[in-house]
Amino acid sequence: MRNVTLRLPDDLLRQAKIVGVNRESSLSELMRQALEDLIRRSDGYELARRFALAAMATGFDSGVETARYPWSRGEVHDRD
């Protein structure tokens, strides 16, 4: 592991220390958890984005175009 120096506003540092005390955790541990969560969410978003783009590129076959139904569109929508 490596040490890192951060510059934080006094108020943010004070609030982070309070959170750390309440969770019985060090500031280093809080920062590690926050960064891991940020990376996990970012990776999850990117994976979902790639999946959605691939699905849009290939399209989705709902089966409506090739299906044969015993009713007409007008009958379904009560049109004459």
C-alpha positions in Angstrom: 0.0 0.0 0.0 1.0 3.6 -0.6 0.4 6.7 1.5 -1.4 9.5 -0.2 -1.8 13.1 0.9 -5.2 14.8 0.4 -6.2 18.4 0.7 -9.7 18.6 2.1 -11.8 21.5 3.4 -11.8 21.7 7.2 -15.5 21.1 7.4 -15.4 18.0 5.2 -12.5 16.6 7.2 -14.4 17.3 10.5 -17.5 15.5 9.2 -15.5 12.6 7.9 -13.8 12.2 11.3 -17.3 12.1 12.9 -18.4 9.4 10.4 -15.3 7.4 11.1 -15.8 7.6 14.9 -19.5 6.5 14.5 -18.4 3.6 12.3 -15.4 2.8 14.4 -13.3 3.2 11.3 -10.2 5.2 10.4 -10.2 7.9 7.7 -8.0 5.7 5.6 -10.6 2.9 5.8 -13.4 5.3 4.9 -11.6 6.6 1.9 -10.7 3.1 0.7 -14.3 2.0 1.0 -15.6 5.2 -0.8 -13.1 4.7 -3.6 -13.9 1.0 -4.0 -17.6 1.8 -4.1 -17.0 4.6 -6.7 -15.0 2.2 -8.9 -17.5 -0.6 -8.5 -20.4 1.7 -9.5 -18.4 3.1 -12.4 -17.6 -0.4 -13.7 -21.2 -1.5 -13.3 -22.4 1.5 -15.2 -20.0 0.9 -18.0 -20.9 -2.7 -18.3 -24.7 -1.8 -18.4 -24.0 0.9 -21.0 -22.1 -1.5 -23.2 -24.9 -4.1 -22.9 -27.6 -1.6 -23.7 -25.7 -0.3 -26.7 -25.2 -3.8 -28.0 -28.9 -4.6 -27.5 -29.8 -1.4 -29.4 -27.4 -2.3 -32.3 -28.8 -5.8 -32.8 -32.4 -4.9 -32.0 -35.1 -7.0 -30.3 -37.5 -9.3 -32.1 -40.8 -9.1 -30.3 -42.3 -11.5 -32.8 -45.1 -9.1 -33.8 -44.1 -8.8 -37.4 -44.0 -12.5 -38.1 -46.9 -13.6 -35.8 -50.3 -14.5 -37.0 -53.2 -13.3 -34.9 -56.9 -14.1 -35.4 -57.9 -10.5 -34.8 -57.2 -7.2 -36.6 -55.7 -4.1 -35.2 -59.0 -2.3 -35.6 -60.8 -5.0 -33.5 -58.2 -4.7 -30.7 -58.7 -1.0 -30.6 -62.5 -1.1 -31.1 -62.3 0.6 -34.5 -64.6 -0.1 -37.4 
